[in-house]
Amino acid sequence: MTEKVALDDVLSCTNSTITMINYAIQQSNNKNFRDTLVTSRNKLEDLQWEIYLINKEKGYYVPAAPAGEADVEQVKNAISM
């Protein structure tokens, strides 16, 4: 297994776990449990960001070019309806 494959696997698992925790947060009716889930999700999102930065630094991931102002305005208008 290469480093790139390992990082991709960790990122994929992290993303899946964040999705599952988000669902649990939405369904939770216990404030303390919900707060614990939110804290865990936030830590995983920090990990996700660190993995992204490693991938970017090593050239395993090249982000898309930033959106132009016209594209940003188009999306803003589409979601503000």
C-alpha positions in Angstrom: 0.0 0.0 0.0 1.4 3.4 -1.0 1.3 6.4 1.2 -1.2 8.0 -1.2 -3.6 5.0 -1.0 -3.3 5.0 2.8 -4.1 8.7 3.1 -7.0 8.3 0.7 -8.3 5.5 2.8 -8.0 7.5 6.1 -9.8 10.4 4.4 -12.6 8.3 3.1 -13.1 6.6 6.5 -13.0 10.0 8.2 -15.6 11.4 5.8 -17.9 8.5 6.3 -17.6 8.8 10.1 -18.4 12.5 10.0 -21.5 11.7 7.9 -22.7 9.1 10.4 -22.0 11.4 13.4 -24.0 14.2 11.7 -26.9 11.8 11.3 -26.7 10.8 15.0 -26.6 14.5 16.0 -29.8 15.1 14.0 -31.5 12.2 15.7 -30.3 12.7 19.2 -32.7 13.9 21.9 -30.2 13.9 24.7 -28.3 17.2 25.1 -25.2 15.8 26.7 -24.9 13.0 24.1 -25.5 15.5 21.3 -22.8 17.8 22.7 -20.4 14.9 22.8 -21.2 14.0 19.2 -20.7 17.6 18.1 -17.3 17.7 19.8 -16.2 14.4 18.2 -17.4 15.6 14.8 -15.5 18.9 15.2 -12.3 17.0 16.0 -12.8 14.7 13.0 -13.3 17.8 10.8 -9.9 19.1 12.1 -8.3 15.7 11.2 -10.0 15.8 7.8 -8.4 19.3 7.2 -5.0 18.0 8.3 -5.2 15.1 5.9 -6.3 17.4 3.1 -3.2 19.6 3.8 -0.9 16.6 3.7 -2.4 15.4 0.4 -2.1 18.9 -1.1 1.5 19.4 0.2 2.6 16.0 -1.3 0.9 16.7 -4.6 -1.6 13.8 -4.1 -4.5 16.3 -4.5 -4.7 19.4 -6.6 -7.6 21.5 -5.7 -9.9 23.0 -8.4 -9.3 26.6 -9.4 -11.2 29.1 -7.4 -14.6 30.1 -8.7 -14.9 33.4 -10.4 -17.1 36.2 -9.1 -19.8 35.5 -11.7 -20.0 31.9 -10.6 -20.2 32.9 -6.9 -23.0 35.4 -7.6 -24.9 32.8 -9.7 -24.8 30.3 -6.8 -25.8 33.0 -4.3 -28.7 34.0 -6.4 -29.8 30.3 -6.9 -29.8 29.6 -3.2 -31.4 32.8 -2.0 -34.7 32.1 -3.8 
